[in-house]
Amino acid sequence: MNLRNNMITLKRKDYDSIVEYAKEQLPAEACGLIAGTVDGNGDKTVEKVYLLTNTDDSSEHFTMDPKEQLSSVKDMRANGIAPLGNWHSHPETPSRPSDEDKRLAYDSTASYMILSLMDKENPVLNSFHIEGTNSNKEDLVIV
């Protein structure tokens, strides 16, 4: 059993682009994919962030544009990086998985980043490992 939280590292410029994009999409949730590398300890380094269209255009849930998802995966393969998970924003709620987020978290190896914009001036980004109804916060480091 893995007793330590896995770490996920995100570049400051990628964090900034997620926040900027999420604010542009308000009042709807914004969404996207993250890709990069995983080391021998299971720690992840995000090399690229993909900003995708929320086809639901809703403030309470999201569906990523399938064509953009496919294009992103092709780009990951072309650049030799692996899919690490996804990110989405919560325009009015905290940075933690909702019941729907947990229900739709099909990949237990993925990282699920959630950006809260409750306080627009002080956005909060957390990353989670989700299995079933359980979610554990990952150690997110912004460099």
N, C-alpha and C positions, 0 to 999 in steps of 0.2 A: 504494500500500500504506500502510495506517495504521500508523505506527511508534510512536505513543504509546498508552499504555493509556487506555481511556476511564475516566472517573470516574463513580461512582455515589454520590449523597448520600442519606443516610437520617437521619430525625429520631431523636433520642435516645428519645423516647416510643415510637416504632415499634420501635426496636431492643429496648427493654425489654419491649414486649408480645410480640415474637417469643420472647425468652428465657423469659419467664414461661410462655407457652403451651407451649413445647417441654418445659420442666421438668414441667408438669402432665401431659403425654402420656407421660412415661417409664413403662415402658421402651421404648415404641414411638417410632418416628420421628414427628415432627410435620411438617406441610407447609402451604403456602399460596401465595398469589400476591402480586405487587407491581405497583403501577400508579403512573403519574405522567406526567412530561414528558421529552422529549428535546430538547436544544438543537442549534444548528447544527453544533457540534463533535462531536455524538454523545454528549455527557455527559448522564447521566440523573439526574433528581431524583424520588425516591419520594415521592408525595403520600399514598398509602394502602397499608396492608398488610392482606391478607385472611388470616384464620386458618381453615384448612379441615380437614375430617376426613380422616384417613388410613384409608381403608376396608380396607386390608390389616391394620391393627393389628399391625404387625411392627416389630421393632427393626432390620431390615436393608434394608427397602425400603418404598416408599409408593405409594399410588394416591390421588389427590385425588377426593373425592366429586364426581361429575359434576353433580349438581343444584346444589351449592354453587359449583362453577366457573361454571356458567351464570349463577347469581344474581350472582356477583362481576363477570362481564363486563357484565351489564346495568347494575350499579351504576357501573362505570367509564364506560360510555357516558352514563349519566344525569348524571355529574359532569364530563364532558368531559376525562377522563384516559385515557391509553393503557396497555395491558398492557405491562409492562416485563420480566416474567419470573416466576420462582417462587423459593421458599425451602423448605428442608427441614432437618431436624436429623439429625446423626449422634450417637446416644446414646453410643457407645463408641469411635468412630474419629475421626481428625483432620478438620479443615475443608478437605477437598479432594475433588474429584469421584472417586467410585469408578468402576470399569469399567462398572458398570450405569448410573450417573449419565450417563456419556459416551454409552453406547449409546442411552439414552432421551432425550438432548438433541436433539430434532428441530429446534428453532428457533435458527438461528445468530445471530439478532438479539437473542435473549433474554439476560437476566442470570440466572445460577443462583447464588443465595445458599445457602451451607451453614454451618450453625451446629454446631460441635462442642461436645458436653457431656461430653467425656472427663474434664475437670476441672470439676465442677459449679459450683465457686465462681468459676472464671475461664473463662466460655464464650468461644469464639473464632468470630467471624462473618467469613467471606470471601465475595467475589462473584467469579464466573468467567464468562468468555466461552468457550463450548465449540463447537468445530466438529470433527465426526468424533471422532478419538481425541485431538485436541489441546485442551488447556484453558489459558487464560491468565488470571491473576489480574487483576481490575479494581481500580482505586484506589477503595476504599470509604472514604467520609468520613461520620462520624456527628456530626451537629450538634445 
